[in-house]
Amino acid sequence: MFRSGRDALRMLAKKLYPAHTRAFIPALSCVSMVSPFRQNGIGVVYYPLKRDFTADYGFLDGRLRDGDI
């Protein structure tokens, strides 16, 4: 059990690195959601959201590589 979502993300980032080196995160995410990845050596790429708050798949298309999360 984790005390917070940030603790859960921190554990996830520790388990995934170094096999995964980039995390795609929605552009409206708060710093506490991003910091666990950065603290564990995983780069963060913000992707835009459309007006209805769904992912902009046009932005993601062609940018995702093997090993990205």
Secondary structure, DSSP 4 states (H G I P E B T S, - for coil): --SSHHHHHHHHHHHHTTT--EEEEETT--HHHHHHHHHTT-EEEEE-B-TTS-B-HHHHTTT--TTB-
